[in-house]
């Protein structure tokens, strides 16, 4: 069965330099773009941190309480790489929350400020190895359930959290599987969306309608 880790590894072999995640926050003006290779590097370092520093084991649950953000995608992909279950609506053995947010349990928590360029996140995982051998990877069920109607090479502009089924399927897994890419827009400014969709060569939208583009 194919896991998200398999999909990412396959993309890394084929088109490592191509953009995969582009993130905008219209409230702050932030923009960051992650290639397939950069995404894989963040995922590997995060996976190593989960195992080496927090003792996450296959079968553990990781509670993810993050808004739509590139760091949320990295955490989710890393969780599956180490064999952990992603829990969007239940506490886990480790919980990942926005700094200042109350964790859902007394379990160890990773608090991310979601600062531009991932400043605090980078410091947290900087010393970890750049590669992770995903021998216990999970998530085949998520790949199996992902939508299959997204064309190859699609570029999806999404305003929907990964905690929602459509956000996870169309906003991460289907583009990963189909040689596509995503543009995440947090705190979207309606006046900027059409211009951004044009500049980013978006082909589909999720969570917002833009004239001339297919809405998922």
ZIGI-V224398 format. One line per field, one symbol per residue. ss: DSSP state (H for helix, E for strand, L for the rest). psi: psi as a letter, one per 20 degrees, with the letter a starting at -180 (. if undefined). burial: + if it has 9 or more other C-alpha atoms within 8 Angstrom, else -. A space follows every 10 residues. Layout:
ss->???
psi->???
burial->???
//
This chain:
ss->LLLHHHHHHH HHHHHLLLEE EEEEELLLLE EEEEEHHHHH HHHHHHHHHH HHLLLLLLLL EEEEELLLLH HHHHHHHHHH HLLLEEELLL LLLEEEEELL LLLLLLLEEE EELLLHHHHH HHHHHLLLLL LLLLLLLLLH HHHHHLLLLL LLLLEEEELL LLLLHHHHHH HHHHHHHLLL EEEEEELLLH HHHHHHHHHL LLLEEELLLL LLLEEL
psi->pprhhggghg hhhglhiqqg pppqoihijq pqpprggggh gggghgghgg ghhikpqpiq qopomqroqh hggggghhgh hjjqppohkq qahqqorppi qpqiajrqqp opikqpjkgh gghgjhiqqi qpomhkqajh hgghiqqjjp qpjqopoqjp qiiqghhggh ifgghghkka rqopoqlpoh iigggghghj lqhqqoiqpp piqpp.
burial->--+++-+++- ++---+--++ ++++++---+ --+++++-++ ++++++++++ +--+-++--+ ++++++-+++ -+++++++++ +++++++--- ++++++++-- --+-----+- ++-+---+-+ +---+--+-- -+-+--++++ -++--+---+ --++++++++ ++---+++++ ++++++-+++ ++++++-+-- --++--+--- -++++++--+ --+-+-
//
